[in-house]
């Protein structure tokens, strides 16, 4: 029997105006709360943890993504790195934990150093692309690691982070994706793509990633930054609007999988899409 998933809908209105997200437009966001058994999966056809767009059907009865009988042996270094990454994957965001609150405040300070945050629950958060006044409700699909990913992006690739946050590059759609919610989706997508939840990945992409992870423990965080910038690049090239978010995410995932399978990729920085980052 498959695990039960609970689907939550919320609406925010998203429109670009002078590089900032206004609060008077809407996007439908589908969030998934997993049961205790994380082995079960309920996801969109794109592998995304949330659906953005109006009028999309709710698909909760899909089977777990198929994995062929693929097996490989882990080195001691790979096993150690995988276990440490998995320990991050399983941590839910908890707004009652001071460390989690401080991480969220740090994200705000990095995103808007010129603007004082008025509280952990504030209308200001909508400007970053959270669904409502309380960002803690949006982490169910990605957990605390999705916040860590956003922080890593903001600290290490500040120019790219600000460009995406403020929608500064390209001819943008009138109806844009919300930045923060998209970030949580990307974390969820990568966890699924790399098959990080089992004892070891059951696909070649996951095996190759573990080799990169053993070379650099920040490989997952760097891959997240690449994926976010690649997603935005595809968003612009496809002239996408909010109804196209799933299609863009699916295309992003497929390109990352192809790049990870390239023979000359020995570190995550060798991925061709890494060059998109500033």
C-alpha positions, 0 to 999 in steps of 0.5 A: 500500500502506498503512503498517504500524501496530503495536498495543500493549496494556497494562492499568492498573486505574483507580478513583476514590477521594477524587479520586485514581486508585488503582492497583488497577483496570484499563483497556485502552489501545491505543497505535499506533506509526506507521511512518516514513511518517506519511502513513498512518493507523491510528486508531479510528472516533472519531479517537482515538489509543488505545482505552480499554475492555475487549473492544473489537475491534482495527481496523487495516485502516481506510482513511485518513479521506476528504477531499473535494476542498477547496482554499484558498490559504494566506496567508504568515502562515498558512503560517508558523504552520502550519510552526511547528506542524507542526515540533512535531507531528513531534517524538517524545518521547525520554526520553534528551533532557534537555529532555524529561525536564525537561518531564515533571518540570515536569508532575509539579510542576504536578500535585502540588506537595505531593508529591516525585517519586522518579524518572522511572520510578516507581509514582507516575506511575500516579496521574496516569493513565499506564499504568505506571511509565514515562510515556515509553512512552505518548507514541507516539500524540501525541509531545512536543507532547502533553506540551507540551499538558498543560504548557500546560493545567496552567500556564494553566488550573490550576483546570480542570487540577486538577479533571480530574486529581483528578476533582473535578467531577460524579458520577464513574463507578466506572471512570474514564478515566486522565487522562494517557493521555486527554490524549495521545489528545486531542492525537492527535484534534486533529491528525487533526481539523485535518488538520495533517500534509499541506502544508496542511489539506484540509478547511474546519475545518482552514482556519478553524483556520489563520486562528485560528492566525495570530491567536494562535500558542497557538491549538492549545494553547488548543484542546487545553484546551477539548477536554479540558474538553469531553470531561470535560463530555460524559463526565459528561453521558453518565454514561460509563464506560471502555467509552464512551471512544470514543463520548465522544471522537467526540462531543467531536470533532463538537462542536468541528468544529461550533463551529469552523464558526460564523460569529462565531468569529474567535479560539479563545476565541470557541468556546462551549466555551471558557466551560467552562474555569476 
